[in-house]
Amino acid sequence: MSSSHPTNLADRYAFLQSELARLEHAYYVLDNPLVPDSEYDRLYRELLDIELAHPQWITADSLSQRVGGAALKAFDSVTHVMPMLSLNNAFEDAELIAFDRRCREGLHLNQVEYAGELKFDGLAISLRYEHGSLVRAATRGDGASGEDVTANIKTIRAIPLKLTGANIPAVLEVRGEVFMYLEDFQKMNALAAQAGEKEFANPRNAAAGSLRQLDSKITAKRPLSFFAYGLGALEPTSWLPTTHEALLNVYVQLGLPVCSERRVLHSVEAILSFYNEIGSKREALPYDIDGVVYKVNSFTEQAKLGFVSRAPRFALAHKFPAQEALTTVLGIDVQVGRTGAITPVARLSPVEVSGVIVTNATLHNEDEVKRKDVRIGDTVSVRRAGDVIPEVVSVIKERRPSDAQQFVMPTQCPVCDSHIERLVGEAIARCSGGLFCQAQRKQALIHFAHRRALDIEGLGEKIVDQLVDHNLVRTPADLYRLGFSALANLERMGEKSADNLIKAIAQSRNTSLARFIFALGIRHVGETTAKDLANHYRSMYALMDADVEDLLTVKDVGPVVADSITSFMQEAHNREVIEQLLASGMQLSVEEKVMSAAVAGKTFVLTGTFPTLTRDEAKDLLEKAGAKVAGSVSKKTDYVVAGTDAGSKLTKAEELGVAVIDEVGMLELLK
């Protein structure tokens, strides 16, 4: 590298690309933000500054050249006719003044009219209406393509399935935001807490998680709302009103919900006044926002200004400053989550943040502690991410005391003393005592009883909570020692229910080796891998004694899975629980495959409702015959088995020319 490319700056640039890609994937794809927006914005602005100084470093795959993350594979992909671009951000008044100057100079005008509106903290959605009927809904995804969530969107009552009024265009793609009102969010979390279910961290995660449910009946139970604020594809284009404000007024006439907190602004002074006004009432609003948005009001003027690669030149998001405070790190402990995740937590000198006294803040994982270089004794900036979870944003290194201590990740779980492992390529360290660890007890039992595992009917979350809270069950092996009287004394558990659960537990002793392996909850071992392991080893004892080299000979088992299995089996606590389970009278069968020449090696996709079989039953029949059952349709799919109410998978199969059969046709092939 030449002297014009400083090595340290080039390394920093490469790090920023990698780190921002990781953060975007977690935020947009996994709905699991790892850092607050202000930290992401700081890193992204640093990236842009480096690219401004060294434009020759910019490549086609630079983060500044694209929009966001990738679509989840669980949903069919939808290509946006018009990309769903993100907006450039402003944090200081000077940046807003510069935006106004660029717009005026680009349009050769002394004054530009803007539309001011709120920047919602939810999930961006595109709704496609054809001749007034809702035909498709898609998430933003990576801006070029998103996820087909039509079935879930149709459960949101705020979104009309058919537009109202006259002069409806042939094609209208409405862009907007799915969100959750704060009151609805609080009620939903209160009900979840009463039921012993998982609570959401904030309304945005709740909205995103609800919309990405594979079962639309679950989405229908979530109190989602929607505001329209933009436009995608349009036919005919002559239908378009002259201004953005006029478009929103037309949306209201069509029956689409539009936020009333908006205004037409005629000067930079009016823009700043609008920003300050909304900021002053932010805490009183019934929904979460993180700023305001300004758009050049005239569509003709918008077209003249055009776009840069990542965002429109005619719009800007003016973000509110993060609500942060400075405090001191008194210590760093670790917490053990329900799935064994080890999370470093900073113990803080008490400080008020957003009206709440904060004494602890998450540090996410070991890499984040190192990246931010948080040490015991440091002065740190703390904020409540999403106004809920406190976290450390950054370290004020110039205030670091000479005796500040670095954090060292413990090697033993603080709850059960099992060893802590961190697999290659993963950011999260985990306790390996899955069957024994008290922190993971409830999660392990719920998974063990799952219908695709030991299938213990009646052993749901509420019963598991009581069994664990009353110290009746510590490990899955204790289930087989439960007596009638212990169950009958539980809340909402009558004699008949207790008797049924005792019978269900006893019945679960007769199961397959594959189901038993899956029920253990070994990380990275799903149903398919469990079946491959069962077919290969044909004995639980053989699997328990297998080493990494031996495991790598099993079909589709790679180094990560092999390491996970050996780590689990080498933990004495886990082996003890497995031994107890086997001693309780478990009868583990190994399913023999009845290979069918017509389906062996072929790939099937199941969709819709079948007349006599459940999807799980159909899947089992196909897999026993040597077929592979996939979740999505592609050119490699051999057959799509379609029942009633088959959806987009059937459509895609027809587009690709994939053979479509019904349940009867599938059973004929199996013969």
C-alpha positions in Angstrom: 0.0 0.0 0.0 1.3 3.4 -0.9 1.9 6.2 1.5 -1.3 7.9 0.3 -3.2 5.0 1.9 -2.3 5.0 5.6 -2.3 1.4 6.8 -4.0 2.2 10.1 -6.8 4.2 8.3 -7.2 1.4 5.8 -7.5 -1.1 8.6 -10.0 1.1 10.3 -12.0 1.3 7.1 -12.1 -2.5 6.7 -13.1 -2.9 10.3 -16.0 -0.4 9.9 -17.3 -2.2 6.8 -17.2 -5.5 8.7 -18.7 -4.2 11.9 -21.5 -2.2 10.3 -22.4 -5.2 8.2 -22.7 -7.3 11.4 -24.8 -4.6 13.1 -27.1 -4.2 10.1 -27.7 -8.0 9.9 -28.6 -8.1 13.5 -30.9 -5.1 13.3 -32.7 -5.6 10.0 -32.7 -9.4 9.5 -32.6 -10.8 13.1 -34.6 -8.0 14.8 -32.0 -8.1 17.5 -30.2 -4.7 17.7 -26.7 -5.0 19.2 -26.0 -1.3 19.7 -28.2 1.8 20.0 -28.9 3.8 16.8 -26.6 6.6 17.9 -23.6 4.2 18.0 -24.4 2.8 14.6 -24.9 6.3 13.2 -21.5 7.4 14.6 -19.7 4.4 13.0 -21.5 5.0 9.7 -20.6 8.7 9.6 -17.0 7.7 10.3 -17.1 5.4 7.3 -18.5 8.1 5.1 -15.8 10.6 6.2 -13.1 8.1 5.3 -14.7 7.5 1.9 -14.9 11.2 1.3 -11.2 11.5 1.9 -10.4 8.3 -0.1 -13.0 7.8 -2.8 -10.7 5.3 -4.6 -11.3 2.8 -1.8 -15.1 2.6 -2.5 -16.2 -0.6 -4.1 -19.5 -1.9 -5.4 -20.0 -3.9 -2.1 -19.3 -0.9 0.2 -22.0 -0.4 2.8 -22.5 3.1 1.5 -23.5 1.7 -1.9 -26.4 -0.4 -0.7 -29.4 0.0 1.6 -29.6 -2.6 4.3 -29.8 -6.3 5.2 -30.9 -9.5 3.5 -34.4 -11.1 3.5 -35.1 -14.0 5.8 -35.3 -17.4 4.1 -38.4 -18.3 6.0 -40.5 -16.1 3.7 -40.8 -15.9 0.0 -38.7 -13.1 -1.5 -40.3 -10.1 -3.2 -38.4 -7.9 -5.6 -39.4 -4.2 -5.2 -40.4 -2.6 -8.5 -39.0 0.7 -7.0 -36.3 0.2 -4.3 -37.2 1.1 -0.8 -34.3 3.5 0.0 -33.2 4.7 3.4 -32.7 8.4 4.2 -29.6 10.4 5.1 -29.5 11.5 8.7 -28.9 14.9 10.2 -28.0 15.5 13.9 -27.0 19.1 14.0 -28.8 22.3 12.8 -25.9 23.1 10.5 -26.5 19.8 8.6 -30.2 20.8 8.1 -29.2 24.3 6.9 -26.8 22.6 4.4 -29.6 20.3 3.2 -31.8 23.3 2.5 -29.0 25.1 0.7 -28.3 22.0 -1.6 -32.0 21.8 -2.4 -32.3 25.5 -3.3 -29.2 25.4 -5.4 -30.2 22.2 -7.1 -33.6 23.6 -8.0 -32.3 27.2 -8.7 -34.9 28.6 -6.2 -34.7 31.1 -3.4 -37.1 29.1 -1.3 -38.2 25.5 -1.3 -41.4 24.1 0.2 -41.0 21.0 2.4 -43.4 18.4 3.9 -42.5 17.7 7.5 -43.6 14.4 9.2 -42.6 12.0 12.0 -39.9 9.4 11.8 -41.5 6.3 13.3 -39.6 3.6 15.1 -41.2 0.5 13.5 -40.9 -1.7 10.4 -41.1 -0.3 6.9 -43.6 -2.0 4.6 -44.7 -1.8 1.0 -48.4 -2.5 0.2 -49.3 -3.3 -3.4 -52.8 -2.6 -4.4 -54.1 -3.6 -7.8 -57.4 -2.0 -8.9 -58.0 -1.1 -5.3 -57.4 -4.6 -3.8 -54.4 -5.5 -1.5 -52.5 -8.2 -3.4 -49.1 -8.2 -1.7 -47.2 -6.8 1.2 -43.5 -6.9 1.6 -40.9 -5.8 4.1 -38.1 -3.4 3.2 -35.4 -6.2 3.3 -32.3 -5.0 1.6 -34.2 -2.2 -0.2 -34.1 -4.1 -3.5 -36.0 -7.2 -2.3 -37.9 -8.0 0.9 -40.0 -10.7 2.5 -43.6 -11.5 1.5 -45.7 -10.9 4.6 -49.1 -10.5 2.9 -50.9 -13.0 5.1 -49.7 -11.3 8.3 -50.4 -7.8 7.0 -54.0 -8.7 6.2 -54.5 -9.3 10.0 -53.8 -5.6 10.7 -57.1 -3.9 10.9 -55.7 -0.5 10.3 -54.8 -1.6 6.7 -57.7 -1.7 4.3 -57.9 -4.8 2.2 -59.7 -2.7 -0.4 -59.3 1.0 -1.1 -62.3 3.3 -0.9 -63.4 6.3 -3.0 -63.1 7.1 -6.7 -60.2 7.5 -9.0 -58.3 4.5 -7.8 -55.2 3.7 -9.9 -54.6 0.3 -11.5 -51.4 -0.2 -9.5 -50.6 1.6 -6.3 -47.7 0.7 -4.0 -48.2 2.4 -0.6 -45.1 2.7 1.5 -45.5 3.1 5.3 -44.6 1.9 8.8 -46.0 -1.0 10.9 -45.7 -0.1 14.6 -47.3 -0.6 17.9 -48.9 2.0 20.1 -47.2 2.3 23.5 -50.4 1.6 25.4 -51.1 -1.6 23.3 -47.4 -2.6 23.8 -47.7 -2.3 27.5 -50.9 -4.2 27.7 -49.5 -7.0 25.5 -46.4 -7.3 27.7 -48.5 -7.3 30.9 -50.6 -10.2 29.5 -47.4 -12.1 28.5 -46.0 -11.6 32.0 -49.1 -13.0 33.6 -49.0 -16.0 31.3 -45.3 -16.6 32.0 -44.4 -15.9 28.4 -41.5 -13.9 26.9 -41.9 -10.1 27.0 -40.7 -7.9 24.2 -37.9 -5.3 24.9 -39.5 -2.4 23.1 -42.4 -1.6 20.6 -40.2 -1.8 17.5 -39.0 -5.3 18.3 -42.6 -6.3 19.2 -43.9 -5.0 15.8 -41.1 -6.6 13.8 -41.3 -9.9 15.6 -45.1 -10.0 15.2 -45.0 -9.3 11.5 -42.4 -12.0 10.9 -44.4 -14.8 12.5 -44.8 -17.7 10.1 -48.3 -18.3 11.6 -50.5 -15.4 10.7 -52.9 -16.4 13.5 -50.2 -15.3 16.0 -49.8 -12.0 14.2 -53.6 -11.5 14.4 -53.4 -11.5 18.2 -50.8 -8.8 18.2 -52.0 -5.1 18.4 -50.2 -3.8 15.3 -50.9 -0.5 13.6 -49.9 1.3 10.4 -49.2 4.7 9.0 -48.8 5.4 5.3 -46.2 8.0 4.3 -44.7 7.2 0.8 -45.2 5.8 -2.7 -43.6 3.0 -4.7 -44.8 1.7 -8.1 -47.7 3.5 -9.7 -49.8 2.9 -12.8 -50.8 5.1 -14.5 -48.2 7.7 -13.5 -50.6 10.5 -14.5 -52.6 9.7 -11.4 -49.9 11.2 -9.1 -50.9 14.4 -7.3 -48.5 17.3 -7.6 -47.2 17.3 -4.0 -46.3 14.9 -1.2 -48.8 16.6 1.1 -51.6 16.2 -1.5 -50.7 12.4 -1.9 -51.2 11.9 1.9 -54.5 13.7 1.7 -55.5 11.4 -1.1 -54.4 8.4 1.0 -56.9 9.5 3.7 -59.6 9.6 1.1 -58.7 6.1 0.0 -59.1 4.8 3.5 -55.4 4.6 4.4 -54.3 5.7 7.9 -52.0 8.7 7.8 -50.4 10.4 10.8 -51.9 13.8 11.6 -48.6 15.1 13.0 -47.4 16.7 9.7 -47.0 20.1 8.2 -46.0 22.0 5.1 -43.0 24.1 5.8 -41.7 27.1 3.8 -38.3 27.9 5.2 -35.4 26.5 7.1 -36.6 28.4 10.2 -40.0 26.7 9.9 -38.3 23.3 9.6 -36.2 23.9 12.8 -39.4 25.1 14.6 -41.2 22.0 13.6 -38.3 19.8 14.9 -38.3 21.6 18.2 -42.0 21.4 18.6 -42.2 17.7 18.0 -39.2 17.1 20.2 -41.0 18.9 23.1 -44.0 16.7 22.8 -42.1 13.4 22.0 -42.6 11.9 25.5 -46.4 12.6 25.3 -46.9 10.9 21.9 -48.7 7.6 21.9 -46.0 5.9 19.8 -42.2 5.8 19.6 -40.4 8.1 17.2 -36.7 8.9 16.8 -36.8 12.1 14.8 -38.7 13.9 12.0 -38.4 13.7 8.2 -38.3 16.5 5.7 -39.2 15.9 2.0 -39.3 18.4 -0.8 -43.0 18.7 -1.2 -43.2 19.0 -5.0 -42.9 15.7 -6.9 -41.6 17.5 -9.9 -38.8 19.1 -7.8 -38.1 15.7 -6.2 -37.5 14.3 -9.6 -35.1 17.1 -10.5 -33.0 16.5 -7.4 -33.0 12.7 -7.9 -31.1 10.2 -5.8 -27.6 9.3 -4.7 -26.9 5.5 -4.6 -28.2 5.0 -1.1 -30.8 7.7 -0.5 -32.9 10.5 -2.1 -31.4 14.0 -2.4 -34.8 15.5 -1.7 -35.4 14.0 1.8 -33.6 14.1 5.1 -34.2 12.4 8.5 -33.5 14.8 11.4 -32.9 12.6 14.4 -33.3 13.5 18.0 -30.2 13.3 20.2 -29.8 10.1 22.2 -30.8 10.5 25.8 -27.5 9.6 27.6 -25.7 10.2 30.9 -22.2 9.7 32.3 -21.5 7.3 35.2 -18.8 5.0 36.5 -18.4 1.2 36.0 -18.2 -0.4 39.5 -17.8 -3.9 38.2 -18.6 -6.3 35.3 -20.6 -9.5 36.0 -22.2 -12.0 33.7 -25.8 -13.1 33.4 -27.0 -16.5 32.1 -30.0 -16.3 29.8 -32.7 -18.9 29.3 -30.8 -20.4 26.3 -27.5 -20.4 28.2 -26.3 -17.1 26.6 -23.6 -15.5 28.7 -24.1 -11.7 28.7 -21.6 -9.3 30.4 -23.4 -6.7 32.5 -21.8 -3.5 33.8 -22.7 -2.6 37.5 -22.9 1.2 37.5 -22.9 4.0 40.0 -26.6 4.9 40.0 -27.5 7.5 37.4 -30.7 8.9 36.0 -31.4 8.2 32.3 -34.6 9.3 30.6 -36.2 9.7 34.0 -35.2 6.2 35.3 -32.4 5.4 37.8 -30.0 3.0 36.0 -27.7 0.7 38.0 -26.9 -2.0 35.4 -26.3 -1.9 31.7 -25.8 -4.6 29.1 -22.4 -5.0 27.4 -23.9 -7.6 24.9 -21.0 -10.0 24.5 -17.2 -10.4 25.0 -16.4 -8.8 21.6 -18.4 -5.7 22.4 -16.6 -5.3 25.7 -13.3 -5.4 23.8 -14.4 -3.3 20.9 -15.6 -0.5 23.2 -12.7 -1.3 25.6 -15.0 -1.0 28.7 -13.0 -1.5 32.0 -13.9 -1.6 35.6 -13.4 2.0 36.9 -14.1 3.7 33.6 -16.4 6.6 33.1 -19.0 5.6 30.5 -21.9 7.1 28.5 -25.1 5.1 29.2 -28.4 5.3 27.4 -31.6 3.3 27.5 -31.7 1.6 24.1 -35.2 1.8 22.7 -36.0 3.7 26.0 -36.1 0.3 27.7 -32.8 -1.6 28.1 -29.9 0.4 29.5 -26.5 -0.1 27.7 -23.0 1.3 27.6 -22.6 3.5 24.5 -18.9 4.5 24.8 -16.0 5.0 27.2 -14.6 8.5 28.1 -11.0 7.2 27.9 -9.5 10.5 29.0 -11.1 10.0 32.4 -9.8 6.4 32.8 -8.1 5.8 36.1 -4.6 4.2 36.2 -6.0 1.1 38.1 -8.9 0.4 35.7 -9.3 -3.4 35.2 -10.0 -5.3 32.0 -12.9 -7.7 31.8 -12.1 -11.4 31.6 -14.8 -13.7 30.5 -15.2 -16.5 33.1 -14.6 -20.1 32.0 -17.3 -21.6 34.4 -21.0 -20.8 34.5 -21.8 -18.7 37.7 -25.1 -20.6 38.1 -24.2 -24.3 37.6 -20.4 -24.3 37.3 -20.5 -26.0 33.9 -17.9 -24.8 31.5 -18.6 -21.8 29.2 -18.0 -22.4 25.5 -17.9 -20.1 22.5 -18.1 -21.8 19.1 -16.1 -20.6 16.2 -17.9 -17.8 14.2 -20.3 -17.0 17.1 -20.3 -13.8 19.1 -22.2 -15.3 22.1 -20.6 -17.5 24.7 -22.9 -20.1 26.3 -23.1 -22.3 29.3 -22.7 -25.9 28.3 -24.9 -27.3 31.1 -28.1 -27.2 29.1 -29.9 -30.1 30.9 -28.7 -29.1 34.4 -28.2 -25.3 34.6 -30.9 -23.7 36.7 -31.0 -20.6 34.5 -31.8 -22.8 31.5 -34.1 -25.1 33.3 -37.5 -23.9 32.0 -36.3 -23.5 28.4 -34.8 -27.0 28.5 -38.0 -28.6 29.8 -40.3 -26.7 27.3 -38.1 -27.9 24.4 -37.9 -31.4 25.8 -41.7 -31.6 25.8 -42.2 -30.0 22.4 -44.4 -32.0 20.0 -41.5 -32.6 17.6 -39.4 -33.8 20.5 -40.9 -36.1 23.3 -44.4 -34.7 22.5 -45.6 -34.5 26.1 -49.1 -33.2 25.7 -50.2 -30.8 28.5 -46.7 -29.8 29.6 -46.8 -26.2 28.5 -45.0 -23.1 29.8 -47.4 -22.4 32.7 -47.1 -25.9 34.1 -43.3 -25.9 33.6 -43.1 -22.5 35.4 -44.9 -24.0 38.4 -42.9 -27.3 38.4 -39.6 -25.3 38.4 -40.7 -22.6 40.8 -41.9 -25.2 43.3 -38.6 -27.1 42.9 -40.5 -30.2 41.8 -38.4 -30.6 38.6 -34.7 -29.7 38.1 -33.9 -31.7 35.0 -36.0 -33.5 32.3 -35.2 -36.8 34.2 -37.3 -35.5 37.2 -40.4 -35.5 35.0 -40.5 -39.3 35.2 -40.4 -39.3 39.0 -43.4 -37.0 39.3 -46.3 -38.3 41.4 -50.0 -37.7 41.0 -50.4 -35.7 44.2 -47.6 -33.3 43.3 -49.2 -32.4 40.0 -52.8 -32.3 41.4 -51.7 -29.6 43.9 -50.5 -27.2 41.2 -52.6 -24.1 40.4 -55.3 -24.7 37.8 -54.4 -28.4 37.7 -57.3 -30.6 38.6 -57.3 -34.4 39.2 -58.2 -35.2 35.6 -55.5 -32.9 34.1 -52.9 -34.3 36.5 -53.9 -37.8 35.5 -53.7 -37.0 31.8 -50.3 -35.4 32.2 -49.0 -38.4 34.1 -50.2 -40.6 31.3 -48.6 -38.3 28.6 -45.2 -38.4 30.4 -45.4 -42.2 30.7 -46.3 -42.5 27.0 -43.3 -40.4 26.0 -41.0 -43.1 27.3 -41.7 -45.0 24.0 -40.1 -42.7 21.4 -37.5 -42.7 18.7 -33.8 -42.2 19.2 -34.0 -39.2 16.8 -36.7 -37.5 18.8 -34.8 -38.1 22.0 -31.6 -36.6 20.6 -33.5 -33.6 19.3 -35.2 -33.2 22.8 -31.9 -32.8 24.5 -31.6 -29.3 23.0 -28.0 -29.6 21.8 -27.1 -26.4 20.1 -27.1 -26.7 16.2 -28.8 -30.1 16.4 -32.2 -29.8 14.7 -34.6 -32.5 13.7 -32.8 -33.4 10.5 -29.4 -33.6 12.1 -30.9 -35.6 15.0 -32.3 -38.1 12.5 -28.9 -38.4 10.7 -27.2 -39.0 14.1 -29.8 -41.6 15.1 -29.4 -43.5 11.7 -25.6 -43.4 12.0 -25.1 -44.4 15.6 -28.3 -46.3 16.4 -27.5 -46.0 20.1 -27.5 -43.1 22.5 -24.4 -44.5 24.2 -22.5 -44.7 20.9 -23.4 -41.0 20.3 -22.3 -40.0 23.8 -18.9 -41.5 23.3 -18.3 -40.2 19.7 -15.4 -37.8 19.2 -15.2 -34.9 16.7 -13.4 -37.0 14.1 -16.0 -39.7 14.2 -18.9 -37.2 14.2 -17.5 -35.6 11.0 -18.3 -38.9 9.2 -22.0 -38.4 9.8 -24.0 -37.0 6.9 -24.2 -33.1 6.9 -22.3 -32.8 10.2 -19.6 -30.2 10.0 -17.0 -28.9 12.5 -19.4 -26.5 14.3 -22.0 -29.1 14.9 -19.4 -31.7 15.8 -17.8 -29.3 18.4 -21.2 -28.5 19.8 -22.1 -32.2 20.3 -18.9 -33.2 21.9 -18.9 -30.1 24.2 -22.4 -31.0 25.3 -21.6 -34.7 25.9 -18.3 -34.0 27.7 -20.2 -32.0 30.4 -20.6 -34.4 33.3 -23.9 -32.8 34.4 -25.5 -33.5 30.9 -24.2 -37.1 30.8 -25.7 -37.7 34.3 -29.1 -36.4 33.2 -29.0 -38.6 30.0 -28.1 -41.6 32.1 -31.0 -40.9 34.4 -33.4 -40.6 31.5 -32.3 -43.9 30.0 -32.5 -45.6 33.4 -36.1 -44.3 33.8 -37.3 -46.8 31.2 -36.9 -45.0 27.9 -37.5 -47.3 24.9 -35.7 -45.6 22.0 -36.4 -47.1 18.6 -34.5 -46.4 15.4 -36.8 -45.7 12.5 -36.0 -47.9 9.5 -36.3 -46.1 6.2 -38.6 -47.8 3.7 -37.0 -46.4 0.6 -39.3 -45.5 -2.3 -37.7 -45.4 -5.7 -40.2 -42.7 -6.8 -39.2 -40.2 -4.1 -35.8 -41.2 -2.8 -33.4 -38.3 -3.3 -36.1 -36.0 -4.5 -36.9 -32.6 -2.9 -40.5 -31.9 -1.8 -42.2 -28.7 -0.6 -45.5 -28.9 1.4 -48.0 -26.1 1.3 -51.7 -25.6 2.3 -53.9 -27.9 4.4 -54.2 -31.6 3.5 -57.5 -33.6 3.9 -56.2 -36.5 6.1 -52.6 -35.7 7.0 -50.9 -32.9 9.0 -47.8 -31.4 7.4 -45.7 -33.0 10.1 -47.1 -36.5 9.2 -46.6 -35.9 5.5 -43.0 -34.7 6.2 -42.3 -37.9 8.2 -43.7 -40.2 5.5 -41.5 -38.5 2.8 -38.4 -38.5 4.9 -38.8 -42.2 5.8 -39.0 -42.9 2.1 -35.7 -41.1 1.5 -37.0 -37.7 0.3 -35.8 -34.3 1.4 -38.5 -31.8 2.6 -37.6 -28.2 2.0 -39.3 -25.0 3.3 -39.2 -23.0 0.1 -39.6 -23.5 -3.7 -36.7 -23.3 -6.1 -35.6 -24.7 -9.4 -34.2 -27.7 -7.5 -37.6 -28.6 -6.1 -39.0 -31.8 -7.7 -42.5 -31.7 -6.3 -44.8 -29.3 -4.5 -47.5 -31.0 -2.5 -50.4 -28.6 -2.4 -53.5 -28.7 -0.2 -56.4 -26.2 0.2 -55.5 -22.6 0.8 -52.1 -23.1 -0.8 -50.4 -19.7 -1.1 -47.3 -18.1 -2.7 -45.4 -21.4 -2.8 -47.9 -22.8 -5.2 -47.7 -19.7 -7.3 -43.9 -19.9 -7.4 -44.1 -23.6 -8.3 -46.3 -22.8 -11.3 -44.0 -20.0 -12.4 -40.9 -22.3 -12.3 -42.7 -25.2 -13.9 -42.3 -27.4 -10.8 -44.6 -30.5 -10.7 -47.6 -29.9 -8.4 -49.4 -32.8 -6.8 -52.0 -33.3 -4.0 -52.0 -35.6 -1.0 -53.4 -38.5 -3.0 -50.7 -38.0 -5.6 -48.0 -38.0 -2.9 -49.3 -41.2 -1.3 -49.4 -42.8 -4.8 -45.7 -41.9 -5.2 -44.9 -43.4 -1.8 -46.4 -46.7 -2.8 
